Amino acid sequence: MSDRKTRKARITLAGLGILVVGALVGTGVTVVTVLGGDDDLRPGTASPSRSTSPTAAGPSSPAQHRQAEMTPDRARKLVLEKPTGQADGLSTGFSKGPVGAISAAVHFWEEYAFLDDRKARQQLEAIVSPDAGGYVDEQVSEVRTLRENAGLPPSGGTPAGITFSTTVNAVRATSLTGTEGKVVQVWMNYDRYATQADGSPDDEPLKDETTDLLLKWQNGAWRITNEPEYLEKRSFPRAYFPDSNVSWADGWQQVRHAG
């Protein structure tokens, strides 16, 4: 969320009848290489310039053919870790490994109070690295801008009678520190819905959006960072489509919350 790349997000505030056009800021980075660990947890990846078709060296094997036809929807889902606790409006207690980093990113984004500047600050101060100078204030400013674009006071909570739910569909992740895995970049594809107090759904939900986070293992937890030494390693992913073998080859994998 930290490279100031503006995305226009359309979210229907059903109870107010207002269309929000908000600036959602992302790191604008992709995740290219495999994090390491259990290969079953991650698909094979390829850079955007690499062909996924068989080479001229000879016919493809059955395994290569199956891999070429694999899609995120067909592949085994990545099961997220269960949080072990709750603090400051966020799930906590994820492991140091790559699945822990992905789980921390997904839970944060699904729980993030994107329209409540006070709660957002509380959440951000709990999860942002102390090395990410100015990041919390930048993101709180984005929340206030989003509120103003919706015709709301710049500071306050979610409008009465409206609830929001965010669902992350798929992720694409890599270590930015090689096999050490100390800093992980997680790109997420997600949907966001609004619901009125009477239970009626959003007529124009925000769907098939992407955002990404850099997470750094620090003081026993994954923390969001925007340090330049890691931001400069970013790149952009191919688009996520659940039925695309190109999306699978590029590293996208669907996620499922642990039961």
Phi, psi and chi 1 to 4 in degrees:
 res  aa     phi    psi   chi1   chi2   chi3   chi4
   1 MET       -   15.8  -66.5 -165.8  -61.2      -
   2 SER  -119.4    6.7   60.4      -      -      -
   3 ASP   -99.4   10.3   73.7  -18.8      -      -
   4 ARG    63.8   19.4  -45.6  -64.6  -59.3  171.3
   5 LYS   -78.5  114.2  177.4  178.1  174.9   59.4
   6 THR   -82.7  132.6  -58.0      -      -      -
   7 ARG  -119.0  140.6  -63.5 -175.0  177.9   92.1
   8 LYS   -89.3  120.1  -65.8  -63.4 -176.4  179.9
   9 ALA  -112.8  131.2      -      -      -      -
  10 ARG  -106.9  115.2  -66.0  166.0   57.8   84.3
  11 ILE  -130.3  123.5  -53.1  169.1      -      -
  12 THR   -82.0  119.9  -59.0      -      -      -
  13 LEU   -87.3   90.1  -65.4 -176.8      -      -
  14 ALA   -57.3  -41.7      -      -      -      -
  15 GLY   -69.9  -21.8      -      -      -      -
  16 LEU  -103.5  -16.5  -62.1  177.6      -      -
  17 GLY    68.1   29.2      -      -      -      -
  18 ILE  -112.7  136.8  -65.5  173.2      -      -
  19 LEU   -94.2  119.8 -174.4   66.2      -      -
  20 VAL   -89.5  128.4  177.6      -      -      -
  21 VAL  -114.8   99.8 -178.6      -      -      -
  22 GLY  -111.0  157.2      -      -      -      -
  23 ALA   -97.3  103.8      -      -      -      -
  24 LEU   -98.3  118.4  -60.3 -178.2      -      -
  25 VAL   -98.5  130.0  178.7      -      -      -
  26 GLY  -123.6  166.6      -      -      -      -
  27 THR   -69.5  -19.2   50.9      -      -      -
  28 GLY    65.4   35.5      -      -      -      -
  29 VAL  -122.6  156.2  -77.4      -      -      -
  30 THR  -109.2  174.5 -168.2      -      -      -
  31 VAL  -129.1  114.5  -75.8      -      -      -
  32 VAL  -105.2  -42.1  177.0      -      -      -
  33 THR  -102.0  160.5   58.7      -      -      -
  34 VAL   -70.7  140.0  177.2      -      -      -
  35 LEU   -68.6  -28.1  -74.3  169.0      -      -
  36 GLY   105.6  174.6      -      -      -      -
  37 GLY    91.0 -149.5      -      -      -      -
  38 ASP   -65.3  116.9 -173.5  -10.1      -      -
  39 ASP   -62.1  -24.1  -70.6  -20.5      -      -
  40 ASP   -68.7  -16.7  -72.3  -22.1      -      -
  41 LEU   -82.9  -17.7  -66.2  177.5      -      -
  42 ARG  -135.2  145.8  -62.6  -73.5  -57.9  136.4
  43 PRO   -76.5  165.1   28.5  -34.8      -      -
  44 GLY   -67.5  147.2      -      -      -      -
  45 THR  -118.7  156.9   59.3      -      -      -
  46 ALA  -141.9  147.8      -      -      -      -
  47 SER   -72.7  158.9   68.5      -      -      -
  48 PRO   -57.3  -24.1  -26.9   35.2      -      -
  49 SER   -91.8   -2.2   61.9      -      -      -
  50 ARG   -94.9  130.9 -174.9 -179.4  -56.7  165.8
  51 SER   -74.0  142.6  171.5      -      -      -
  52 THR  -102.4    6.0   57.1      -      -      -
  53 SER   -84.7  159.1   60.6      -      -      -
  54 PRO   -59.9  147.8  -22.8   33.1      -      -
  55 THR   -82.4  172.2   66.7      -      -      -
  56 ALA   -78.6   -0.4      -      -      -      -
  57 ALA   -68.9  -21.9      -      -      -      -
  58 GLY   166.2  174.4      -      -      -      -
  59 PRO   -66.5  150.8   25.0  -34.5      -      -
  60 SER   -75.6  149.9   60.5      -      -      -
  61 SER   -81.0  164.0   68.2      -      -      -
  62 PRO   -55.7  -38.2  -26.9   35.6      -      -
  63 ALA   -65.5  -41.2      -      -      -      -
  64 GLN   -64.8  -38.0  -70.5  173.7  -36.2      -
  65 HIS   -64.6  -42.9 -176.8   68.0      -      -
  66 ARG   -63.7  -39.8  -72.7 -166.0  -61.7  -89.0
  67 GLN   -64.3  -40.3  178.6   67.6   15.0      -
  68 ALA   -64.8  -28.6      -      -      -      -
  69 GLU   -90.8   -6.9  -68.4 -174.7  -21.2      -
  70 MET   -68.2  144.9 -175.1   60.9   69.7      -
  71 THR  -132.7  162.3   68.0      -      -      -
  72 PRO   -57.3  -34.7  -28.4   37.3      -      -
  73 ASP   -71.4  -31.4 -165.8   45.2      -      -
  74 ARG   -82.4  -29.0  -68.9  178.4  179.3  176.8
  75 ALA   -74.6  162.7      -      -      -      -
  76 ARG   -65.3  137.5 -168.6  175.7   72.9  171.0
  77 LYS   -75.5  148.8  -51.2  -58.6 -177.7  -77.4
  78 LEU   -82.3  116.6  172.5   62.3      -      -
  79 VAL   -83.6  121.1  178.9      -      -      -
  80 LEU   -74.2  153.3  -58.7  171.6      -      -
  81 GLU   -71.7  147.6  -68.1 -179.4   -1.6      -
  82 LYS   -78.4  135.6  -76.5 -174.1  176.7 -178.9
  83 PRO   -68.3  151.7   23.9  -32.3      -      -
  84 THR   -98.6   -6.5   60.7      -      -      -
  85 GLY  -164.6  179.3      -      -      -      -
  86 GLN  -135.2  135.7  -74.4  -83.1  -29.2      -
  87 ALA  -155.8  136.7      -      -      -      -
  88 ASP    55.4   34.8  -60.3  -55.6      -      -
  89 GLY    79.9   13.3      -      -      -      -
  90 LEU  -133.0  151.5  -66.6  175.0      -      -
  91 SER   -73.7  145.4  -64.1      -      -      -
  92 THR  -135.8  172.0   61.0      -      -      -
  93 GLY    91.6   35.5      -      -      -      -
  94 PHE   -92.5  151.2  -58.8  104.3      -      -
  95 SER   -73.1  168.1   72.9      -      -      -
  96 LYS   -73.9  -18.3 -173.8  178.3 -179.7 -179.8
  97 GLY   -74.2  178.4      -      -      -      -
  98 PRO   -62.0  -37.4   19.1  -31.7      -      -
  99 VAL   -67.2  -32.7  178.7      -      -      -
 100 GLY   -64.1  -41.3      -      -      -      -
 101 ALA   -64.4  -45.1      -      -      -      -
 102 ILE   -62.3  -43.4  -66.1  168.7      -      -
 103 SER   -62.4  -41.7  -60.0      -      -      -
 104 ALA   -63.1  -42.4      -      -      -      -
 105 ALA   -63.8  -47.4      -      -      -      -
 106 VAL   -64.7  -46.6  170.8      -      -      -
 107 HIS   -62.5  -41.3  -82.5   84.4      -      -
 108 PHE   -60.5  -47.5  167.5   76.0      -      -
 109 TRP   -67.6  -34.3 -164.5 -117.4      -      -
 110 GLU   -74.4  -22.3  -68.4 -176.0  -17.9      -
 111 GLU  -101.7   -9.5  -63.9  165.4   -5.7      -
 112 TYR   -62.4  130.6 -175.9   48.5      -      -
 113 ALA   -84.7   73.6      -      -      -      -
 114 PHE   -68.5  -11.4   71.2   97.3      -      -
 115 LEU  -121.1   11.6 -157.6   58.5      -      -
 116 ASP  -128.5  102.9 -177.2  -29.1      -      -
 117 ASP   -66.6  -33.2   65.0  -45.0      -      -
 118 ARG   -71.7  -46.2  -64.3 -172.1 -175.7   96.4
 119 LYS   -67.7  -37.3 -173.7  174.3 -179.7 -179.2
 120 ALA   -60.6  -42.5      -      -      -      -
 121 ARG   -61.8  -43.5  179.5  176.6  -69.7  -81.4
 122 GLN   -58.6  -45.5  177.7 -171.4   31.8      -
 123 GLN   -65.0  -46.7  -67.3  173.4  -39.3      -
 124 LEU   -64.0  -42.5  -70.4  163.2      -      -
 125 GLU   -62.9  -25.9  -72.0  178.2  -13.7      -
 126 ALA   -80.3  -28.4      -      -      -      -
 127 ILE  -113.2  -16.0 -163.0  172.5      -      -
 128 VAL   -82.4  138.1  169.9      -      -      -
 129 SER   -63.9  142.5  167.6      -      -      -
 130 PRO   -63.3  -14.8   19.8  -30.6      -      -
 131 ASP   -83.6   -6.5  -58.7  -38.0      -      -
 132 ALA   -93.5   75.0      -      -      -      -
 133 GLY   -60.1  127.7      -      -      -      -
 134 GLY    78.6   -4.7      -      -      -      -
 135 TYR   -64.9  -45.2 -175.3   91.9      -      -
 136 VAL   -60.4  -48.2  172.7      -      -      -
 137 ASP   -61.5  -38.6  -71.5  -20.6      -      -
 138 GLU   -61.3  -45.0  -70.5  172.2    3.8      -
 139 GLN   -71.7  -36.0  -61.2  -49.0  -49.9      -
 140 VAL   -64.3  -38.1  171.3      -      -      -
 141 SER   -61.4  -38.2  176.9      -      -      -
 142 GLU   -65.0  -39.7  -67.9  -64.0  -23.3      -
 143 VAL   -61.3  -44.1  173.3      -      -      -
 144 ARG   -66.5  -36.2  -69.7  173.0  176.1  166.2
 145 THR   -63.7  -42.6  -62.3      -      -      -
 146 LEU   -61.0  -41.5 -178.9   59.3      -      -
 147 ARG   -63.1  -45.3  -69.5  179.7   57.0   82.7
 148 GLU   -63.7  -38.0  -69.6  177.5  -34.0      -
 149 ASN   -65.1  -23.3  -72.8  -17.0      -      -
 150 ALA   -89.7    2.3      -      -      -      -
 151 GLY    80.6   18.1      -      -      -      -
 152 LEU  -100.2  160.3  -59.8  170.5      -      -
 153 PRO   -58.3  148.9  -21.8   32.5      -      -
 154 PRO   -61.7  -24.6   18.9  -30.9      -      -
 155 SER  -125.1  136.6 -179.6      -      -      -
 156 GLY   155.9 -176.8      -      -      -      -
 157 GLY   -95.4 -176.2      -      -      -      -
 158 THR   -64.3  136.7  -58.2      -      -      -
 159 PRO   -52.7  139.6  -26.3   34.9      -      -
 160 ALA   -58.3  138.1      -      -      -      -
 161 GLY    88.0   -0.6      -      -      -      -
 162 ILE  -121.6  133.8  -58.1  175.7      -      -
 163 THR  -123.2  151.2   57.9      -      -      -
 164 PHE  -121.1  146.7  -67.9   94.6      -      -
 165 SER  -134.1  136.6   61.4      -      -      -
 166 THR  -117.8  132.9  -58.5      -      -      -
 167 THR  -125.6  120.1  -59.4      -      -      -
 168 VAL   -84.3  126.1  173.3      -      -      -
 169 ASN   -91.2  -41.0  -54.5  -51.7      -      -
 170 ALA  -152.9  159.1      -      -      -      -
 171 VAL  -133.8  161.9  -63.4      -      -      -
 172 ARG  -144.4  116.7 -173.3  173.9 -176.3  -90.2
 173 ALA  -135.6  153.2      -      -      -      -
 174 THR  -154.7  157.0 -169.4      -      -      -
 175 SER   -83.4  134.9  169.9      -      -      -
 176 LEU   -96.4    2.4  -61.4 -177.1      -      -
 177 THR  -126.2   37.5   51.8      -      -      -
 178 GLY    64.0 -145.3      -      -      -      -
 179 THR   -70.1  -14.1   56.6      -      -      -
 180 GLU   -64.0  -36.8 -179.4 -178.3  -41.2      -
 181 GLY    63.2   28.4      -      -      -      -
 182 LYS   -76.1  -32.5 -179.4 -177.9  175.9 -177.4
 183 VAL  -124.1  124.6  179.5      -      -      -
 184 VAL  -122.7  137.0  176.5      -      -      -
 185 GLN  -104.1  129.1 -171.8  168.0   12.7      -
 186 VAL  -124.9  117.3 -178.0      -      -      -
 187 TRP   -99.5  134.7 -166.7  -73.8      -      -
 188 MET  -126.1  137.6  -64.4  172.4  -77.1      -
 189 ASN  -102.0  130.9  174.4  -82.9      -      -
 190 TYR  -147.0  162.9   69.8   96.2      -      -
 191 ASP  -121.3  152.1  -58.5  -31.2      -      -
 192 ARG  -137.9  133.0  179.8  168.6  -73.1  153.1
 193 TYR  -125.3  150.1  -60.2   85.4      -      -
 194 ALA  -112.1  146.7      -      -      -      -
 195 THR  -134.1  133.6  -55.7      -      -      -
 196 GLN   -78.2  167.4  -62.6 -174.1   73.7      -
 197 ALA   -59.5  -30.9      -      -      -      -
 198 ASP   -82.4    3.0   62.7    3.2      -      -
 199 GLY    90.7   -4.1      -      -      -      -
 200 SER   -69.5  141.6   57.8      -      -      -
 201 PRO   -82.7  169.4   32.3  -36.9      -      -
 202 ASP   -71.6  129.1 -170.1  -13.3      -      -
 203 ASP   -78.5  -18.3  -68.4  -29.4      -      -
 204 GLU  -141.0   70.9 -166.9  173.8   -6.7      -
 205 PRO   -68.2  159.9   27.5  -35.9      -      -
 206 LEU   -85.5  116.4 -177.4   69.1      -      -
 207 LYS  -130.1  151.3  -61.0 -164.2   70.8  174.7
 208 ASP    57.0   42.8 -161.5   29.8      -      -
 209 GLU   -95.5  161.1  -67.1  -66.0  -48.0      -
 210 THR  -130.7  146.1   54.5      -      -      -
 211 THR  -150.7  165.6 -166.6      -      -      -
 212 ASP  -145.9  158.0   52.2  -33.6      -      -
 213 LEU  -135.6  148.6  -62.3  169.0      -      -
 214 LEU  -103.7  125.5  -62.4 -177.6      -      -
 215 LEU  -119.4  135.2  -66.7  102.0      -      -
 216 LYS  -120.0  129.5  174.6 -178.0 -178.9  179.1
 217 TRP   -76.1  115.9 -177.0 -104.3      -      -
 218 GLN  -151.2  129.1 -172.7  174.4   31.5      -
 219 ASN    53.9   41.1  -59.9  -33.9      -      -
 220 GLY    78.6   16.6      -      -      -      -
 221 ALA  -155.4  160.2      -      -      -      -
 222 TRP   -82.3  128.3  -71.5  105.5      -      -
 223 ARG  -129.4  141.4  -56.8 -174.2 -174.9  -80.6
 224 ILE   -72.2  137.9  -62.5  171.5      -      -
 225 THR  -137.5  161.8 -171.0      -      -      -
 226 ASN  -135.4   28.2   64.9  -12.1      -      -
 227 GLU   -62.5  132.6  -65.3  164.0   77.8      -
 228 PRO   -54.7  -35.0  -26.7   35.5      -      -
 229 GLU   -63.5  -24.3   64.4 -178.5  -69.1      -
 230 TYR   -96.2  -35.7  -55.9  123.5      -      -
 231 LEU   -61.2  -33.5  -73.4  177.9      -      -
 232 GLU   -70.5  -11.2   68.7 -177.4   10.7      -
 233 LYS   -90.9    2.7  -62.8  179.6  179.9 -179.5
 234 ARG   -73.5  158.0   62.0 -167.5  176.8 -176.8
 235 SER  -151.6  178.1   57.6      -      -      -
 236 PHE  -110.1  142.2  -69.0   88.5      -      -
 237 PRO   -86.6  165.9   35.2  -36.0      -      -
 238 ARG   -70.7  158.0  -66.2  179.5 -175.5  -88.2
 239 ALA   -64.1  148.8      -      -      -      -
 240 TYR   -90.7  124.9  166.8   71.2      -      -
 241 PHE  -132.9  127.5  -62.2  102.1      -      -
 242 PRO   -61.2  -26.9   19.5  -31.2      -      -
 243 ASP  -105.3   21.7   57.7   -6.4      -      -
 244 SER  -106.1  126.0  168.0      -      -      -
 245 ASN   -70.3  -24.6   64.6  -46.2      -      -
 246 VAL   -68.5  -41.7  174.3      -      -      -
 247 SER   -62.5  -40.6  -64.4      -      -      -
 248 TRP   -63.9  -47.7  166.8 -100.9      -      -
 249 ALA   -62.9  -27.7      -      -      -      -
 250 ASP   -83.0   -5.4 -162.2   40.1      -      -
 251 GLY   111.7   -0.3      -      -      -      -
 252 TRP   -72.9  137.4  -76.0  103.6      -      -
 253 GLN  -141.5  132.8 -173.3  171.6   19.7      -
 254 GLN   -71.0  151.7  -67.4 -177.6   -4.8      -
 255 VAL  -119.0  155.4  -63.5      -      -      -
 256 ARG  -141.1  133.6  177.2  167.5   58.0   83.6
 257 HIS   -69.7  141.8  -74.1  -89.4      -      -
 258 ALA   -64.1  140.0      -      -      -      -
 259 GLY   -76.0      -      -      -      -      -
